[in-house]
Amino acid sequence: MTIEQYIEQLEYEIRYLPKEDKEGAIDYYRRYFEEAQAASFNGEYDPCAEFGEPARLATQIIQESAQKNVQPENTNSQGDKKK
């Protein structure tokens, strides 16, 4: 699978994330894959070899997004404990 195919499938898998989270993840992994390809010995890089299928990486991204966007009930928007 090419990097572009991997990114397209990853975008599909995380399509329901908040726009900011989705764009941030896609930008991060696109840069990561491009840098890995540039640094590889033969100029080839297979994202599946490192991260598994896009659905697997998408699951991790979705979990991280959910953790980031969940706020404990006993804190306010700044993370301070409510009185």
LUMDRENSE-777938 format. One record per residue (C-alpha): residue number from 1; residue in three letters; x, y, z. Coordinates in steps of 0.05 Angstrom, whole numbers. Each point is the difference from the previous one (the first is absolute). Layout:
BEGIN
(NUM "Ala" (X Y Z)),
...
This chain:
BEGIN
(1 "Met" (0 0 0)),
(2 "Thr" (27 68 -18)),
(3 "Ile" (4 58 49)),
(4 "Glu" (-56 36 -36)),
(5 "Gln" (-45 -61 0)),
(6 "Tyr" (14 -9 74)),
(7 "Ile" (-17 73 15)),
(8 "Glu" (-64 -4 -41)),
(9 "Gln" (-23 -62 38)),
(10 "Leu" (19 32 66)),
(11 "Glu" (-39 63 -17)),
(12 "Tyr" (-61 -43 -13)),
(13 "Glu" (7 -38 65)),
(14 "Ile" (4 63 42)),
(15 "Arg" (-52 40 -39)),
(16 "Tyr" (-45 10 61)),
(17 "Leu" (53 32 44)),
(18 "Pro" (-4 75 14)),
(19 "Lys" (30 37 -59)),
(20 "Glu" (60 26 40)),
(21 "Asp" (18 -69 26)),
(22 "Lys" (-8 -33 -69)),
(23 "Glu" (42 52 -36)),
(24 "Gly" (53 -1 54)),
(25 "Ala" (7 -75 -3)),
(26 "Ile" (2 -2 -76)),
(27 "Asp" (52 55 -4)),
(28 "Tyr" (43 -33 54)),
(29 "Tyr" (0 -69 -33)),
(30 "Arg" (8 28 -71)),
(31 "Arg" (64 36 23)),
(32 "Tyr" (23 -60 39)),
(33 "Phe" (-8 -47 -59)),
(34 "Glu" (33 49 -48)),
(35 "Glu" (60 9 46)),
(36 "Ala" (5 -76 10)),
(37 "Gln" (-1 -10 -75)),
(38 "Ala" (54 53 -10)),
(39 "Ala" (43 -33 53)),
(40 "Ser" (-9 -71 -25)),
(41 "Phe" (59 -34 -34)),
(42 "Asn" (-35 -13 -66)),
(43 "Gly" (-50 58 1)),
(44 "Glu" (-59 -46 14)),
(45 "Tyr" (-41 -2 63)),
(46 "Asp" (-59 -44 18)),
(47 "Pro" (-43 30 56)),
(48 "Cys" (-35 -67 10)),
(49 "Ala" (66 -31 22)),
(50 "Glu" (6 50 57)),
(51 "Phe" (-73 16 19)),
(52 "Gly" (-41 -58 -27)),
(53 "Glu" (-63 11 -41)),
(54 "Pro" (-29 71 0)),
(55 "Ala" (-60 -23 41)),
(56 "Arg" (47 -21 56)),
(57 "Leu" (34 68 1)),
(58 "Ala" (-68 34 -5)),
(59 "Thr" (-23 -36 63)),
(60 "Gln" (60 29 37)),
(61 "Ile" (-12 70 -27)),
(62 "Ile" (-74 -3 19)),
(63 "Gln" (16 -23 70)),
(64 "Glu" (51 56 9)),
(65 "Ser" (-50 51 -26)),
(66 "Ala" (-54 -26 48)),
(67 "Gln" (47 5 59)),
(68 "Lys" (21 70 -19)),
(69 "Asn" (-72 23 -8)),
(70 "Val" (-29 -31 63)),
(71 "Gln" (1 42 63)),
(72 "Pro" (-13 -28 69)),
(73 "Glu" (-66 21 30)),
(74 "Asn" (31 33 61)),
(75 "Thr" (44 49 -38)),
(76 "Asn" (-15 65 -35)),
(77 "Ser" (23 18 -71)),
(78 "Gln" (69 21 27)),
(79 "Gly" (10 -68 34)),
(80 "Asp" (-10 30 70)),
(81 "Lys" (-41 -40 50)),
(82 "Lys" (-70 27 10)),
(83 "Lys" (-18 23 70)),
